[in-house]
């Protein structure tokens, strides 16, 4: 359980244990995690993993609804203002994180490759960036995702 200091009042915040384990699996899988906004009261958590031609992405603004996606890399990619994806899942934390962790390697024959407009591609994520001052530096591939 973590504590969040809101206006000098410490409020306990707990995640369902299944969601906490899945978030730890995302980190163990090699995702880079950015805390957007202050550590005490973040506006969002963003985690991403870079493949040769894609980026897998998790955007968490609240644990009741998160977005996971695979973005094609065409030139410079802005994970905060994605326009197109080849795969996306938006919903409650547990099924969304499971879907991402079960997403096959981009070179797998069953990997998604058709490009379509990203859900909420404009606005909300841009607002997170504007208020959070987060950066997208530090993209790196490591962990178990690179093994296929």
N, C-alpha and C positions, 0 to 999 in steps of 0.2 A: 504494500500500500504506500502511495506517495502522498505528500502534503503539498497543498497549494496555498500560498499566502495571498489572500484577496483582501485588500484594504485592512491589512494587519490582523486579519482573522484567519487562522489556519483551518482549512477545510480538507478533510481526508477524501482522497479520490481513489477508488479501486476499480480495477478492470475485472471482468469475468476471467477466471483462470485460463479458459480455453483461448481467449483473445490474447492474453498476456503471453501464453506459450507460442501462439502463431506469430506475434510480433518478434519474439526472440528467434523464431525460425527464420523470419525475414532477415534479421540482422546476421544470423549465422550463415545465411545463404550468400552473404557478401554485399547486401544493399548498403549504400551510403545514406545516412539519415541526417536530415536537417531539421532543426527546431526553428520554426518561423515565429518571430515575436519574442517576447521575454520567456525565460526558462520558468518563471513562476506561473505565468498565465499565457502559454503559447496560443497563437491564432491558428496554427496548423502544424502538423508534422508531415514532412515529405521524405519519402525514401525512394531511391532509384538505383538501378543496376544497368550498367552499359554493356551491351553486346556489340558485335562488329557493325551490324546494320540497324539495331533497334535499341530502345531503352525501355525497361520495365519500370513502372512507376506506381507508387502508392501515395495517395493524398488523403490525409485524415484531418477533418475539421471538427469531427465529433464521432464518437464510437457507435452512434446509431446509424450513420450512413457514411461510407467511405468510397473512394473511387480507386480502382486499380486499372492499369492499362499497359499496353505495349505500343510504343510510338516508333514509327519508322524514322531513321536518321537520314535526313536529306539536308546537307549543309549543317548550319548551326541549329541546334535544337534547344528550345526554351521550354523546360519542363513545367514552367508556371503558366505558359500560354500556348499549350498544345492545340493544334488545329485539327490534326488527323491522327487516327490510330489504326492498328490492324486488329486489335482486340481491346475490349473494355468491359468492366464489370463494376456496377455501382449498386451498393446496398449495405445491409448490416455488416459489421466488422468481420464476424467469424466466417460467413460464406465468401465474402469478398477476398479475404486474405487466403483462405483455402484455395479459391479459384486461381489466384495468382501463383501460389506455391505449386499448384498442379499444372500450370501452363507449361507446355512442352518447349524444349529447346528450339530456338528459331530455325535451326537446320533440320529439325525432325520433319518427316514427310507430312505429318498432320498439323504442323504449325500454321497459325493464321497468317495470311499474306495479303488479303484484300484490304485496301485502304478505304476508310470511310470517315465522316466527320466525327470528331471527338465529342462525347457528351459534355455539356457545359464547357465547351472549348474556349469561350471568351467570357471575360467578366470576373467570375468568382475567383479563379486562381490568380488573375491579374490583381484583384483586390487584395488577396493574401500577400502577394509580393509587395505591393505598394505600402501596406501597413506593417509588413514584417521586416523588410530589408534583408531578406534571405538571399543567399547567393547559390549559384548552381556549380560552383567550382568543386573539384574533388571527384569527378567521375572516374571510377576505376572498376575493373572487372576482377573479381577474386571470389573465393569461396566455392561452394559446391555447384552453383549454377553453371559455371564454365565447363563442368565435366558432363559430356554427353556421349 
